[in-house]
Amino acid sequence: MTTPGLFDTPQERAQRLINETAQFLPLIGTLRLIADDLSRALGERPLPLEVLRERYGMDERTVKASVQELRDVFLLPIGSRRHTPAGYFWMHTLEEFQDWHQQYLSQARTTFATAYKLARRHWPNYAGQLALDFSLEVQSDAS
């Protein structure tokens, strides 16, 4: 890896990381174009999902999957924000990373909690177990 220059702009540092990553993993085609676009998007001016959708002729799910691949496979620091200004951006500061990280973990916790509650409530029905109505059983014992 090359040493960043003392006076490099954030976009130049982002582009250097993309180029270094591309030496080891095949970052080509639309993924490379999206990475290049996002390297120029700043936290205060993120690139909206709709812009990426229109620019690359993709549906919303495909854009989100592409960004996720850039994060998961290529480990590029791409942040996202749901509140205004919403969109995707290259994380350049610790504060941007911390905000994104907290939001991302919170989303994962909510997803896991929902999955747990749904499984706990409905798993017996899908597993073919009979539901026991204990209130009827208690009433008949009391009689």
N, C-alpha and C positions, 0 to 999 in steps of 0.2 A: 504494500500500500504506500501511496505517496504521502508525504508530509504536507498538510495544508499550509498554504501561504499565509503570512501574518495579516495581509490585507485582503484576503479573499472575501467576497460577498457571501451571504448565506446561500444564494443560488449557485455560486461557483462551487461551494463545498458540497451541495446536494448533487450537482452534476458530476463531481469527482467520485462521489460514493456510487452513483449509478454506473459510471464507467468501470470502476473497480469491481463492482458486483457482476457486471456483464462479462468480465474476464473469466469468471468461475462458473457462472450459470447462464444459460442461453436466454438473456433478456432481449427478446426480439419482437418485431411486429407491433401490434396494437398495445401490448403491455409496455413496451419501451416508450411508445408515444405518450401513453398515459403517465408513466413515470416522469418523463421529461416535462409534461404539462404541470404535474403536481410539484415538481422541483421549483417551479416559479411561483407557486401559490403560497402566500404567507398566511399565518394565523389570523391576522386582522382582515385579510381579504382572501378567504378560501374560495376554491373553485366549486361552484354548486353542482350537485349531482345532475341536474337538468342540462347544464352546459356539456358535461362529459357525455351524457346520453345522446344529445343532438350531434355533437362533434364526431362521435365514433359510430353513430347509427346503432346503438345498443339499447336494449331495454334496461330497466332499473336493476333487475336482478343480475344481469351480466356485468354492469358497471360495478356493482357492489362486490361481486365475485372476483372481478379483476383487481380491485383495490385490496381485497382480502388476500389474494395470491401474492401481490406485491409485498404485503406485510409478512405472510406466513412463509413463503418460499424464499423470497429475496431479502427479507428482513429490512425493508426500507421503512424509515420512520414517517409513515403517512398518518397524520391525525385526521380527525373528523369532529365536526361540531353539529349538534342538532338545533341549537338556538341561534338566533340572528347575530352575526352573519353565519349562516349554515353552509356547510360544504366540506370539501377535503383540502388538506394543505400539508406541506412538508413541515415537520416539527423541527424548529431551530433552537428552541430554548427549553430549559428545564421546566419552566412554568407551563409551557404548552404540552410537554410530555406528561407532566403530573396531572394536568386537567384531563387530558385524553385517557390516561391510564386509569384514573379514578372512575371516569364515566364508563370505560370498557369493562372494568371489573364489576361495577355496580350492575351493568346489564347482564353479565354472566351470572351473578348471584341471583338476580331476579328470575332468570331463565331456569336455573337449577331449583329454586324454591318452588316455582310453578310446576315443574316436572315432578318434584317430590310430592306436592299436595295432590296433583291429579292422579299419580300412581297410587298413592295411599287411599284415595277415595274410590277409584274405579278399578284397580287391579283385581280385586276379588271377583267382580262381575265378569271380567274378561277371562279370568282363570277358571270360571265355572263354579265358583264357590257359592253356596247358598247364603243369602243375607239372613241373619237371625234378628228377628224383631224382639228384643229383650223386654220392651215395654208390655207387649202382649203376654209374654211368659210370666212376668211379674204379676200382672193383673190376674191371670188365671190361677196362680199360686195363692194369691190373697183371698180368692173366693172360696 
